[in-house]
């Protein structure tokens, strides 16, 4: 059975698996080298925002309040 596991290969050649595996016996593996993903444009800005301390510590919004604002905007369209 083939199983794919994502890994990071450090510059010194060390392979670090990104998820735990428990092989029952010694196994062979084939490693495919992927180019690094370079974030640019909007995706880079979104990733920076998601990783920012301000975003990670922000309080969750009020769903009822948000729904009330959405409904008020919908109702305003009928004018």
mmCIF file of the N, C-alpha and C atoms, coordinates in Angstrom:
data_MODEL
# 
_entry.id   MODEL 
# 
loop_
_atom_site.group_PDB 
_atom_site.id 
_atom_site.type_symbol 
_atom_site.label_atom_id 
_atom_site.label_alt_id 
_atom_site.label_comp_id 
_atom_site.label_asym_id 
_atom_site.label_entity_id 
_atom_site.label_seq_id 
_atom_site.pdbx_PDB_ins_code 
_atom_site.Cartn_x 
_atom_site.Cartn_y 
_atom_site.Cartn_z 
_atom_site.occupancy 
_atom_site.B_iso_or_equiv 
_atom_site.pdbx_formal_charge 
_atom_site.auth_seq_id 
_atom_site.auth_comp_id 
_atom_site.auth_asym_id 
_atom_site.auth_atom_id 
_atom_site.pdbx_PDB_model_num 
ATOM 1   N N  . UNK A 1 1  ? 0.850   -1.183 0.000  1.00 0.00 ? 1  UNK A N  1 
ATOM 2   C CA . UNK A 1 1  ? 0.000   0.000  0.000  1.00 0.00 ? 1  UNK A CA 1 
ATOM 3   C C  . UNK A 1 1  ? 0.886   1.232  0.000  1.00 0.00 ? 1  UNK A C  1 
ATOM 4   N N  . UNK A 1 2  ? 0.605   2.175  -0.891 1.00 0.00 ? 2  UNK A N  1 
ATOM 5   C CA . UNK A 1 2  ? 1.335   3.421  -0.937 1.00 0.00 ? 2  UNK A CA 1 
ATOM 6   C C  . UNK A 1 2  ? 0.693   4.424  0.008  1.00 0.00 ? 2  UNK A C  1 
ATOM 7   N N  . UNK A 1 3  ? 1.529   5.197  0.668  1.00 0.00 ? 3  UNK A N  1 
ATOM 8   C CA . UNK A 1 3  ? 1.043   6.222  1.579  1.00 0.00 ? 3  UNK A CA 1 
ATOM 9   C C  . UNK A 1 3  ? 1.894   7.466  1.358  1.00 0.00 ? 3  UNK A C  1 
ATOM 10  N N  . UNK A 1 4  ? 1.267   8.609  1.213  1.00 0.00 ? 4  UNK A N  1 
ATOM 11  C CA . UNK A 1 4  ? 1.995   9.863  1.040  1.00 0.00 ? 4  UNK A CA 1 
ATOM 12  C C  . UNK A 1 4  ? 2.017   10.612 2.359  1.00 0.00 ? 4  UNK A C  1 
ATOM 13  N N  . UNK A 1 5  ? 3.190   11.113 2.725  1.00 0.00 ? 5  UNK A N  1 
ATOM 14  C CA . UNK A 1 5  ? 3.356   11.889 3.942  1.00 0.00 ? 5  UNK A CA 1 
ATOM 15  C C  . UNK A 1 5  ? 4.172   13.114 3.584  1.00 0.00 ? 5  UNK A C  1 
ATOM 16  N N  . UNK A 1 6  ? 3.686   14.284 3.935  1.00 0.00 ? 6  UNK A N  1 
ATOM 17  C CA . UNK A 1 6  ? 4.433   15.506 3.655  1.00 0.00 ? 6  UNK A CA 1 
ATOM 18  C C  . UNK A 1 6  ? 5.614   15.613 4.612  1.00 0.00 ? 6  UNK A C  1 
ATOM 19  N N  . UNK A 1 7  ? 6.719   16.131 4.093  1.00 0.00 ? 7  UNK A N  1 
ATOM 20  C CA . UNK A 1 7  ? 7.926   16.258 4.903  1.00 0.00 ? 7  UNK A CA 1 
ATOM 21  C C  . UNK A 1 7  ? 8.671   17.521 4.493  1.00 0.00 ? 7  UNK A C  1 
ATOM 22  N N  . UNK A 1 8  ? 9.554   17.945 5.359  1.00 0.00 ? 8  UNK A N  1 
ATOM 23  C CA . UNK A 1 8  ? 10.445  19.064 5.069  1.00 0.00 ? 8  UNK A CA 1 
ATOM 24  C C  . UNK A 1 8  ? 11.860  18.518 5.065  1.00 0.00 ? 8  UNK A C  1 
ATOM 25  N N  . UNK A 1 9  ? 12.616  18.870 4.032  1.00 0.00 ? 9  UNK A N  1 
ATOM 26  C CA . UNK A 1 9  ? 14.013  18.468 3.970  1.00 0.00 ? 9  UNK A CA 1 
ATOM 27  C C  . UNK A 1 9  ? 14.845  19.693 4.320  1.00 0.00 ? 9  UNK A C  1 
ATOM 28  N N  . UNK A 1 10 ? 15.540  19.613 5.431  1.00 0.00 ? 10 UNK A N  1 
ATOM 29  C CA . UNK A 1 10 ? 16.369  20.717 5.900  1.00 0.00 ? 10 UNK A CA 1 
ATOM 30  C C  . UNK A 1 10 ? 17.588  20.859 4.985  1.00 0.00 ? 10 UNK A C  1 
ATOM 31  N N  . UNK A 1 11 ? 18.255  22.000 5.068  1.00 0.00 ? 11 UNK A N  1 
ATOM 32  C CA . UNK A 1 11 ? 19.407  22.249 4.205  1.00 0.00 ? 11 UNK A CA 1 
ATOM 33  C C  . UNK A 1 11 ? 20.569  21.298 4.489  1.00 0.00 ? 11 UNK A C  1 
ATOM 34  N N  . UNK A 1 12 ? 20.570  20.674 5.678  1.00 0.00 ? 12 UNK A N  1 
ATOM 35  C CA . UNK A 1 12 ? 21.637  19.703 5.983  1.00 0.00 ? 12 UNK A CA 1 
ATOM 36  C C  . UNK A 1 12 ? 21.270  18.285 5.539  1.00 0.00 ? 12 UNK A C  1 
ATOM 37  N N  . UNK A 1 13 ? 20.088  18.128 4.900  1.00 0.00 ? 13 UNK A N  1 
ATOM 38  C CA . UNK A 1 13 ? 19.669  16.831 4.396  1.00 0.00 ? 13 UNK A CA 1 
ATOM 39  C C  . UNK A 1 13 ? 18.761  16.055 5.328  1.00 0.00 ? 13 UNK A C  1 
ATOM 40  N N  . UNK A 1 14 ? 18.539  16.549 6.528  1.00 0.00 ? 14 UNK A N  1 
ATOM 41  C CA . UNK A 1 14 ? 17.648  15.882 7.473  1.00 0.00 ? 14 UNK A CA 1 
ATOM 42  C C  . UNK A 1 14 ? 16.215  15.937 6.961  1.00 0.00 ? 14 UNK A C  1 
ATOM 43  N N  . UNK A 1 15 ? 15.526  14.809 6.988  1.00 0.00 ? 15 UNK A N  1 
ATOM 44  C CA . UNK A 1 15 ? 14.132  14.732 6.563  1.00 0.00 ? 15 UNK A CA 1 
ATOM 45  C C  . UNK A 1 15 ? 13.261  14.736 7.812  1.00 0.00 ? 15 UNK A C  1 
ATOM 46  N N  . UNK A 1 16 ? 12.315  15.683 7.867  1.00 0.00 ? 16 UNK A N  1 
ATOM 47  C CA . UNK A 1 16 ? 11.414  15.800 9.015  1.00 0.00 ? 16 UNK A CA 1 
ATOM 48  C C  . UNK A 1 16 ? 9.985   15.589 8.530  1.00 0.00 ? 16 UNK A C  1 
ATOM 49  N N  . UNK A 1 17 ? 9.366   14.493 8.963  1.00 0.00 ? 17 UNK A N  1 
ATOM 50  C CA . UNK A 1 17 ? 7.981   14.203 8.574  1.00 0.00 ? 17 UNK A CA 1 
ATOM 51  C C  . UNK A 1 17 ? 7.045   15.165 9.302  1.00 0.00 ? 17 UNK A C  1 
ATOM 52  N N  . UNK A 1 18 ? 6.003   15.617 8.611  1.00 0.00 ? 18 UNK A N  1 
ATOM 53  C CA . UNK A 1 18 ? 5.069   16.570 9.203  1.00 0.00 ? 18 UNK A CA 1 
ATOM 54  C C  . UNK A 1 18 ? 3.883   15.905 9.876  1.00 0.00 ? 18 UNK A C  1 
ATOM 55  N N  . UNK A 1 19 ? 3.864   14.593 9.895  1.00 0.00 ? 19 UNK A N  1 
ATOM 56  C CA . UNK A 1 19 ? 2.840   13.856 10.637 1.00 0.00 ? 19 UNK A CA 1 
ATOM 57  C C  . UNK A 1 19 ? 3.460   12.559 11.133 1.00 0.00 ? 19 UNK A C  1 
ATOM 58  N N  . UNK A 1 20 ? 2.983   12.077 12.271 1.00 0.00 ? 20 UNK A N  1 
ATOM 59  C CA . UNK A 1 20 ? 3.587   10.857 12.811 1.00 0.00 ? 20 UNK A CA 1 
ATOM 60  C C  . UNK A 1 20 ? 3.188   9.621  12.004 1.00 0.00 ? 20 UNK A C  1 
ATOM 61  N N  . UNK A 1 21 ? 4.125   8.703  11.865 1.00 0.00 ? 21 UNK A N  1 
ATOM 62  C CA . UNK A 1 21 ? 3.824   7.409  11.245 1.00 0.00 ? 21 UNK A CA 1 
ATOM 63  C C  . UNK A 1 21 ? 4.362   6.315  12.169 1.00 0.00 ? 21 UNK A C  1 
ATOM 64  N N  . UNK A 1 22 ? 3.775   5.149  12.107 1.00 0.00 ? 22 UNK A N  1 
ATOM 65  C CA . UNK A 1 22 ? 4.187   4.011  12.927 1.00 0.00 ? 22 UNK A CA 1 
ATOM 66  C C  . UNK A 1 22 ? 4.360   2.786  12.029 1.00 0.00 ? 22 UNK A C  1 
ATOM 67  N N  . UNK A 1 23 ? 5.442   2.721  11.259 1.00 0.00 ? 23 UNK A N  1 
ATOM 68  C CA . UNK A 1 23 ? 5.620   1.552  10.385 1.00 0.00 ? 23 UNK A CA 1 
ATOM 69  C C  . UNK A 1 23 ? 5.846   0.282  11.210 1.00 0.00 ? 23 UNK A C  1 
ATOM 70  N N  . UNK A 1 24 ? 5.289   -0.813 10.745 1.00 0.00 ? 24 UNK A N  1 
ATOM 71  C CA . UNK A 1 24 ? 5.427   -2.094 11.459 1.00 0.00 ? 24 UNK A CA 1 
ATOM 72  C C  . UNK A 1 24 ? 6.743   -2.782 11.128 1.00 0.00 ? 24 UNK A C  1 
ATOM 73  N N  . UNK A 1 25 ? 7.424   -2.293 10.075 1.00 0.00 ? 25 UNK A N  1 
ATOM 74  C CA . UNK A 1 25 ? 8.714   -2.862 9.678  1.00 0.00 ? 25 UNK A CA 1 
ATOM 75  C C  . UNK A 1 25 ? 9.472   -1.801 8.895  1.00 0.00 ? 25 UNK A C  1 
ATOM 76  N N  . UNK A 1 26 ? 10.725  -2.055 8.633  1.00 0.00 ? 26 UNK A N  1 
ATOM 77  C CA . UNK A 1 26 ? 11.535  -1.123 7.862  1.00 0.00 ? 26 UNK A CA 1 
ATOM 78  C C  . UNK A 1 26 ? 10.932  -0.979 6.470  1.00 0.00 ? 26 UNK A C  1 
ATOM 79  N N  . UNK A 1 27 ? 10.895  0.248  5.961  1.00 0.00 ? 27 UNK A N  1 
ATOM 80  C CA . UNK A 1 27 ? 10.266  0.499  4.669  1.00 0.00 ? 27 UNK A CA 1 
ATOM 81  C C  . UNK A 1 27 ? 11.184  1.341  3.803  1.00 0.00 ? 27 UNK A C  1 
ATOM 82  N N  . UNK A 1 28 ? 11.003  1.213  2.500  1.00 0.00 ? 28 UNK A N  1 
ATOM 83  C CA . UNK A 1 28 ? 11.680  2.082  1.558  1.00 0.00 ? 28 UNK A CA 1 
ATOM 84  C C  . UNK A 1 28 ? 10.778  3.278  1.287  1.00 0.00 ? 28 UNK A C  1 
ATOM 85  N N  . UNK A 1 29 ? 11.365  4.368  0.784  1.00 0.00 ? 29 UNK A N  1 
ATOM 86  C CA . UNK A 1 29 ? 10.585  5.562  0.468  1.00 0.00 ? 29 UNK A CA 1 
ATOM 87  C C  . UNK A 1 29 ? 11.135  6.211  -0.790 1.00 0.00 ? 29 UNK A C  1 
ATOM 88  N N  . UNK A 1 30 ? 10.282  6.880  -1.501 1.00 0.00 ? 30 UNK A N  1 
ATOM 89  C CA . UNK A 1 30 ? 10.684  7.684  -2.646 1.00 0.00 ? 30 UNK A CA 1 
ATOM 90  C C  . UNK A 1 30 ? 10.406  9.135  -2.274 1.00 0.00 ? 30 UNK A C  1 
ATOM 91  N N  . UNK A 1 31 ? 11.388  9.983  -2.437 1.00 0.00 ? 31 UNK A N  1 
ATOM 92  C CA . UNK A 1 31 ? 11.228  11.391 -2.091 1.00 0.00 ? 31 UNK A CA 1 
ATOM 93  C C  . UNK A 1 31 ? 11.130  12.194 -3.378 1.00 0.00 ? 31 UNK A C  1 
ATOM 94  N N  . UNK A 1 32 ? 10.099  13.036 -3.468 1.00 0.00 ? 32 UNK A N  1 
ATOM 95  C CA . UNK A 1 32 ? 9.912   13.932 -4.600 1.00 0.00 ? 32 UNK A CA 1 
ATOM 96  C C  . UNK A 1 32 ? 10.205  15.345 -4.121 1.00 0.00 ? 32 UNK A C  1 
ATOM 97  N N  . UNK A 1 33 ? 11.133  16.008 -4.764 1.00 0.00 ? 33 UNK A N  1 
ATOM 98  C CA . UNK A 1 33 ? 11.492  17.367 -4.380 1.00 0.00 ? 33 UNK A CA 1 
ATOM 99  C C  . UNK A 1 33 ? 10.522  18.346 -5.033 1.00 0.00 ? 33 UNK A C  1 
ATOM 100 N N  . UNK A 1 34 ? 9.907   19.196 -4.222 1.00 0.00 ? 34 UNK A N  1 
ATOM 101 C CA . UNK A 1 34 ? 8.982   20.215 -4.705 1.00 0.00 ? 34 UNK A CA 1 
ATOM 102 C C  . UNK A 1 34 ? 9.635   21.581 -4.550 1.00 0.00 ? 34 UNK A C  1 
ATOM 103 N N  . UNK A 1 35 ? 9.344   22.453 -5.467 1.00 0.00 ? 35 UNK A N  1 
ATOM 104 C CA . UNK A 1 35 ? 9.853   23.818 -5.358 1.00 0.00 ? 35 UNK A CA 1 
ATOM 105 C C  . UNK A 1 35 ? 9.138   24.517 -4.195 1.00 0.00 ? 35 UNK A C  1 
ATOM 106 N N  . UNK A 1 36 ? 9.837   25.421 -3.506 1.00 0.00 ? 36 UNK A N  1 
ATOM 107 C CA . UNK A 1 36 ? 9.169   26.163 -2.442 1.00 0.00 ? 36 UNK A CA 1 
ATOM 108 C C  . UNK A 1 36 ? 8.057   27.028 -3.009 1.00 0.00 ? 36 UNK A C  1 
ATOM 109 N N  . UNK A 1 37 ? 7.008   27.184 -2.233 1.00 0.00 ? 37 UNK A N  1 
ATOM 110 C CA . UNK A 1 37 ? 5.899   28.037 -2.639 1.00 0.00 ? 37 UNK A CA 1 
ATOM 111 C C  . UNK A 1 37 ? 6.253   29.463 -2.251 1.00 0.00 ? 37 UNK A C  1 
ATOM 112 N N  . UNK A 1 38 ? 6.282   30.323 -3.230 1.00 0.00 ? 38 UNK A N  1 
ATOM 113 C CA . UNK A 1 38 ? 6.568   31.723 -2.957 1.00 0.00 ? 38 UNK A CA 1 
ATOM 114 C C  . UNK A 1 38 ? 5.259   32.490 -2.974 1.00 0.00 ? 38 UNK A C  1 
ATOM 115 N N  . UNK A 1 39 ? 4.925   33.039 -1.819 1.00 0.00 ? 39 UNK A N  1 
ATOM 116 C CA . UNK A 1 39 ? 3.706   33.827 -1.716 1.00 0.00 ? 39 UNK A CA 1 
ATOM 117 C C  . UNK A 1 39 ? 3.957   35.207 -2.301 1.00 0.00 ? 39 UNK A C  1 
ATOM 118 N N  . UNK A 1 40 ? 2.996   35.694 -3.028 1.00 0.00 ? 40 UNK A N  1 
ATOM 119 C CA . UNK A 1 40 ? 3.124   37.030 -3.588 1.00 0.00 ? 40 UNK A CA 1 
ATOM 120 C C  . UNK A 1 40 ? 1.756   37.665 -3.680 1.00 0.00 ? 40 UNK A C  1 
ATOM 121 N N  . UNK A 1 41 ? 1.715   38.960 -3.829 1.00 0.00 ? 41 UNK A N  1 
ATOM 122 C CA . UNK A 1 41 ? 0.469   39.683 -4.006 1.00 0.00 ? 41 UNK A CA 1 
ATOM 123 C C  . UNK A 1 41 ? -0.467  39.514 -2.825 1.00 0.00 ? 41 UNK A C  1 
ATOM 124 N N  . UNK A 1 42 ? -1.752  39.324 -3.119 1.00 0.00 ? 42 UNK A N  1 
ATOM 125 C CA . UNK A 1 42 ? -2.775  39.235 -2.084 1.00 0.00 ? 42 UNK A CA 1 
ATOM 126 C C  . UNK A 1 42 ? -2.579  38.038 -1.165 1.00 0.00 ? 42 UNK A C  1 
ATOM 127 N N  . UNK A 1 43 ? -2.134  36.911 -1.706 1.00 0.00 ? 43 UNK A N  1 
ATOM 128 C CA . UNK A 1 43 ? -1.960  35.728 -0.865 1.00 0.00 ? 43 UNK A CA 1 
ATOM 129 C C  . UNK A 1 43 ? -0.886  35.977 0.188  1.00 0.00 ? 43 UNK A C  1 
ATOM 130 N N  . UNK A 1 44 ? 0.149   36.715 -0.170 1.00 0.00 ? 44 UNK A N  1 
ATOM 131 C CA . UNK A 1 44 ? 1.200   37.043 0.793  1.00 0.00 ? 44 UNK A CA 1 
ATOM 132 C C  . UNK A 1 44 ? 0.630   37.949 1.890  1.00 0.00 ? 44 UNK A C  1 
ATOM 133 N N  . UNK A 1 45 ? -0.187  38.915 1.514  1.00 0.00 ? 45 UNK A N  1 
ATOM 134 C CA . UNK A 1 45 ? -0.785  39.830 2.489  1.00 0.00 ? 45 UNK A CA 1 
ATOM 135 C C  . UNK A 1 45 ? -1.755  39.090 3.413  1.00 0.00 ? 45 UNK A C  1 
ATOM 136 N N  . UNK A 1 46 ? -2.554  38.184 2.844  1.00 0.00 ? 46 UNK A N  1 
ATOM 137 C CA . UNK A 1 46 ? -3.505  37.423 3.661  1.00 0.00 ? 46 UNK A CA 1 
ATOM 138 C C  . UNK A 1 46 ? -2.759  36.516 4.634  1.00 0.00 ? 46 UNK A C  1 
ATOM 139 N N  . UNK A 1 47 ? -1.715  35.843 4.171  1.00 0.00 ? 47 UNK A N  1 
ATOM 140 C CA . UNK A 1 47 ? -0.937  34.983 5.049  1.00 0.00 ? 47 UNK A CA 1 
ATOM 141 C C  . UNK A 1 47 ? -0.302  35.801 6.174  1.00 0.00 ? 47 UNK A C  1 
ATOM 142 N N  . UNK A 1 48 ? 0.234   36.962 5.856  1.00 0.00 ? 48 UNK A N  1 
ATOM 143 C CA . UNK A 1 48 ? 0.829   37.826 6.888  1.00 0.00 ? 48 UNK A CA 1 
ATOM 144 C C  . UNK A 1 48 ? -0.223  38.240 7.911  1.00 0.00 ? 48 UNK A C  1 
ATOM 145 N N  . UNK A 1 49 ? -1.433  38.570 7.445  1.00 0.00 ? 49 UNK A N  1 
ATOM 146 C CA . UNK A 1 49 ? -2.507  38.942 8.364  1.00 0.00 ? 49 UNK A CA 1 
ATOM 147 C C  . UNK A 1 49 ? -2.875  37.781 9.272  1.00 0.00 ? 49 UNK A C  1 
ATOM 148 N N  . UNK A 1 50 ? -3.055  36.588 8.706  1.00 0.00 ? 50 UNK A N  1 
ATOM 149 C CA . UNK A 1 50 ? -3.442  35.426 9.501  1.00 0.00 ? 50 UNK A CA 1 
ATOM 150 C C  . UNK A 1 50 ? -2.393  35.056 10.539 1.00 0.00 ? 50 UNK A C  1 
ATOM 151 N N  . UNK A 1 51 ? -1.118  35.328 10.256 1.00 0.00 ? 51 UNK A N  1 
ATOM 152 C CA . UNK A 1 51 ? -0.044  34.992 11.182 1.00 0.00 ? 51 UNK A CA 1 
ATOM 153 C C  . UNK A 1 51 ? 0.276   36.126 12.147 1.00 0.00 ? 51 UNK A C  1 
ATOM 154 N N  . UNK A 1 52 ? -0.368  37.276 11.989 1.00 0.00 ? 52 UNK A N  1 
ATOM 155 C CA . UNK A 1 52 ? -0.060  38.434 12.829 1.00 0.00 ? 52 UNK A CA 1 
ATOM 156 C C  . UNK A 1 52 ? -0.605  38.236 14.242 1.00 0.00 ? 52 UNK A C  1 
ATOM 157 N N  . UNK A 1 53 ? 0.117   38.732 15.250 1.00 0.00 ? 53 UNK A N  1 
ATOM 158 C CA . UNK A 1 53 ? -0.367  38.639 16.638 1.00 0.00 ? 53 UNK A CA 1 
ATOM 159 C C  . UNK A 1 53 ? -1.712  39.338 16.818 1.00 0.00 ? 53 UNK A C  1 
ATOM 160 N N  . UNK A 1 54 ? -1.922  40.459 16.126 1.00 0.00 ? 54 UNK A N  1 
ATOM 161 C CA . UNK A 1 54 ? -3.191  41.179 16.260 1.00 0.00 ? 54 UNK A CA 1 
ATOM 162 C C  . UNK A 1 54 ? -4.372  40.310 15.822 1.00 0.00 ? 54 UNK A C  1 
ATOM 163 N N  . UNK A 1 55 ? -4.201  39.569 14.739 1.00 0.00 ? 55 UNK A N  1 
ATOM 164 C CA . UNK A 1 55 ? -5.283  38.706 14.250 1.00 0.00 ? 55 UNK A CA 1 
ATOM 165 C C  . UNK A 1 55 ? -5.477  37.504 15.173 1.00 0.00 ? 55 UNK A C  1 
ATOM 166 N N  . UNK A 1 56 ? -4.374  36.896 15.609 1.00 0.00 ? 56 UNK A N  1 
ATOM 167 C CA . UNK A 1 56 ? -4.470  35.693 16.422 1.00 0.00 ? 56 UNK A CA 1 
ATOM 168 C C  . UNK A 1 56 ? -5.037  35.957 17.812 1.00 0.00 ? 56 UNK A C  1 
ATOM 169 N N  . UNK A 1 57 ? -4.920  37.196 18.306 1.00 0.00 ? 57 UNK A N  1 
ATOM 170 C CA . UNK A 1 57 ? -5.453  37.512 19.633 1.00 0.00 ? 57 UNK A CA 1 
ATOM 171 C C  . UNK A 1 57 ? -6.764  38.296 19.567 1.00 0.00 ? 57 UNK A C  1 
ATOM 172 N N  . UNK A 1 58 ? -7.264  38.542 18.360 1.00 0.00 ? 58 UNK A N  1 
ATOM 173 C CA . UNK A 1 58 ? -8.504  39.305 18.204 1.00 0.00 ? 58 UNK A CA 1 
ATOM 174 C C  . UNK A 1 58 ? -9.685  38.514 18.760 1.00 0.00 ? 58 UNK A C  1 
ATOM 175 N N  . UNK A 1 59 ? -10.613 39.238 19.338 1.00 0.00 ? 59 UNK A N  1 
ATOM 176 C CA . UNK A 1 59 ? -11.828 38.605 19.849 1.00 0.00 ? 59 UNK A CA 1 
ATOM 177 C C  . UNK A 1 59 ? -12.752 38.260 18.692 1.00 0.00 ? 59 UNK A C  1 
ATOM 178 N N  . UNK A 1 60 ? -13.489 37.185 18.862 1.00 0.00 ? 60 UNK A N  1 
ATOM 179 C CA . UNK A 1 60 ? -14.448 36.774 17.825 1.00 0.00 ? 60 UNK A CA 1 
ATOM 180 C C  . UNK A 1 60 ? -15.577 37.793 17.762 1.00 0.00 ? 60 UNK A C  1 
ATOM 181 N N  . UNK A 1 61 ? -16.119 37.982 16.576 1.00 0.00 ? 61 UNK A N  1 
ATOM 182 C CA . UNK A 1 61 ? -17.226 38.910 16.392 1.00 0.00 ? 61 UNK A CA 1 
ATOM 183 C C  . UNK A 1 61 ? -18.529 38.359 16.951 1.00 0.00 ? 61 UNK A C  1 
ATOM 184 N N  . UNK A 1 62 ? -19.515 39.221 17.021 1.00 0.00 ? 62 UNK A N  1 
ATOM 185 C CA . UNK A 1 62 ? -20.840 38.848 17.520 1.00 0.00 ? 62 UNK A CA 1 
ATOM 186 C C  . UNK A 1 62 ? -21.702 38.398 16.343 1.00 0.00 ? 62 UNK A C  1 
ATOM 187 N N  . UNK A 1 63 ? -21.988 37.090 16.227 1.00 0.00 ? 63 UNK A N  1 
ATOM 188 C CA . UNK A 1 63 ? -22.727 36.607 15.056 1.00 0.00 ? 63 UNK A CA 1 
ATOM 189 C C  . UNK A 1 63 ? -24.118 37.223 14.925 1.00 0.00 ? 63 UNK A C  1 
ATOM 190 N N  . UNK A 1 64 ? -24.808 37.424 16.042 1.00 0.00 ? 64 UNK A N  1 
ATOM 191 C CA . UNK A 1 64 ? -26.153 38.008 15.978 1.00 0.00 ? 64 UNK A CA 1 
ATOM 192 C C  . UNK A 1 64 ? -26.086 39.449 15.483 1.00 0.00 ? 64 UNK A C  1 
ATOM 193 N N  . UNK A 1 65 ? -25.088 40.189 15.970 1.00 0.00 ? 65 UNK A N  1 
ATOM 194 C CA . UNK A 1 65 ? -24.925 41.573 15.528 1.00 0.00 ? 65 UNK A CA 1 
ATOM 195 C C  . UNK A 1 65 ? -24.586 41.653 14.054 1.00 0.00 ? 65 UNK A C  1 
ATOM 196 N N  . UNK A 1 66 ? -23.700 40.744 13.593 1.00 0.00 ? 66 UNK A N  1 
ATOM 197 C CA . UNK A 1 66 ? -23.345 40.721 12.178 1.00 0.00 ? 66 UNK A CA 1 
ATOM 198 C C  . UNK A 1 66 ? -24.559 40.402 11.314 1.00 0.00 ? 66 UNK A C  1 
ATOM 199 N N  . UNK A 1 67 ? -25.357 39.447 11.752 1.00 0.00 ? 67 UNK A N  1 
ATOM 200 C CA . UNK A 1 67 ? -26.556 39.072 10.993 1.00 0.00 ? 67 UNK A CA 1 
ATOM 201 C C  . UNK A 1 67 ? -27.537 40.235 10.946 1.00 0.00 ? 67 UNK A C  1 
ATOM 202 N N  . UNK A 1 68 ? -27.661 40.993 12.040 1.00 0.00 ? 68 UNK A N  1 
ATOM 203 C CA . UNK A 1 68 ? -28.555 42.156 12.067 1.00 0.00 ? 68 UNK A CA 1 
ATOM 204 C C  . UNK A 1 68 ? -28.091 43.210 11.063 1.00 0.00 ? 68 UNK A C  1 
ATOM 205 N N  . UNK A 1 69 ? -26.791 43.459 10.974 1.00 0.00 ? 69 UNK A N  1 
ATOM 206 C CA . UNK A 1 69 ? -26.260 44.427 10.015 1.00 0.00 ? 69 UNK A CA 1 
ATOM 207 C C  . UNK A 1 69 ? -26.503 43.942 8.588  1.00 0.00 ? 69 UNK A C  1 
ATOM 208 N N  . UNK A 1 70 ? -26.278 42.669 8.327  1.00 0.00 ? 70 UNK A N  1 
ATOM 209 C CA . UNK A 1 70 ? -26.513 42.106 6.993  1.00 0.00 ? 70 UNK A CA 1 
ATOM 210 C C  . UNK A 1 70 ? -27.982 42.256 6.612  1.00 0.00 ? 70 UNK A C  1 
ATOM 211 N N  . UNK A 1 71 ? -28.870 41.925 7.549  1.00 0.00 ? 71 UNK A N  1 
ATOM 212 C CA . UNK A 1 71 ? -30.302 42.019 7.267  1.00 0.00 ? 71 UNK A CA 1 
ATOM 213 C C  . UNK A 1 71 ? -30.716 43.465 7.043  1.00 0.00 ? 71 UNK A C  1 
ATOM 214 N N  . UNK A 1 72 ? -30.166 44.390 7.824  1.00 0.00 ? 72 UNK A N  1 
ATOM 215 C CA . UNK A 1 72 ? -30.482 45.812 7.643  1.00 0.00 ? 72 UNK A CA 1 
ATOM 216 C C  . UNK A 1 72 ? -30.039 46.280 6.264  1.00 0.00 ? 72 UNK A C  1 
ATOM 217 N N  . UNK A 1 73 ? -28.875 45.828 5.807  1.00 0.00 ? 73 UNK A N  1 
ATOM 218 C CA . UNK A 1 73 ? -28.415 46.203 4.471  1.00 0.00 ? 73 UNK A CA 1 
ATOM 219 C C  . UNK A 1 73 ? -29.314 45.602 3.387  1.00 0.00 ? 73 UNK A C  1 
ATOM 220 N N  . UNK A 1 74 ? -29.758 44.364 3.586  1.00 0.00 ? 74 UNK A N  1 
ATOM 221 C CA . UNK A 1 74 ? -30.674 43.755 2.615  1.00 0.00 ? 74 UNK A CA 1 
ATOM 222 C C  . UNK A 1 74 ? -31.987 44.525 2.548  1.00 0.00 ? 74 UNK A C  1 
ATOM 223 N N  . UNK A 1 75 ? -32.496 44.881 3.716  1.00 0.00 ? 75 UNK A N  1 
ATOM 224 C CA . UNK A 1 75 ? -33.765 45.625 3.771  1.00 0.00 ? 75 UNK A CA 1 
ATOM 225 C C  . UNK A 1 75 ? -33.619 46.990 3.114  1.00 0.00 ? 75 UNK A C  1 
ATOM 226 N N  . UNK A 1 76 ? -32.457 47.621 3.227  1.00 0.00 ? 76 UNK A N  1 
ATOM 227 C CA . UNK A 1 76 ? -32.235 48.937 2.649  1.00 0.00 ? 76 UNK A CA 1 
ATOM 228 C C  . UNK A 1 76 ? -32.289 48.900 1.126  1.00 0.00 ? 76 UNK A C  1 
ATOM 229 N N  . UNK A 1 77 ? -32.000 47.760 0.513  1.00 0.00 ? 77 UNK A N  1 
ATOM 230 C CA . UNK A 1 77 ? -32.027 47.643 -0.947 1.00 0.00 ? 77 UNK A CA 1 
ATOM 231 C C  . UNK A 1 77 ? -33.442 47.793 -1.506 1.00 0.00 ? 77 UNK A C  1 
ATOM 232 N N  . UNK A 1 78 ? -34.435 47.481 -0.679 1.00 0.00 ? 78 UNK A N  1 
ATOM 233 C CA . UNK A 1 78 ? -35.818 47.542 -1.156 1.00 0.00 ? 78 UNK A CA 1 
ATOM 234 C C  . UNK A 1 78 ? -36.360 48.945 -1.225 1.00 0.00 ? 78 UNK A C  1 
ATOM 235 N N  . UNK A 1 79 ? -35.587 49.937 -0.758 1.00 0.00 ? 79 UNK A N  1 
ATOM 236 C CA . UNK A 1 79 ? -36.071 51.334 -0.764 1.00 0.00 ? 79 UNK A CA 1 
ATOM 237 C C  . UNK A 1 79 ? -36.181 51.889 -2.158 1.00 0.00 ? 79 UNK A C  1 
# 
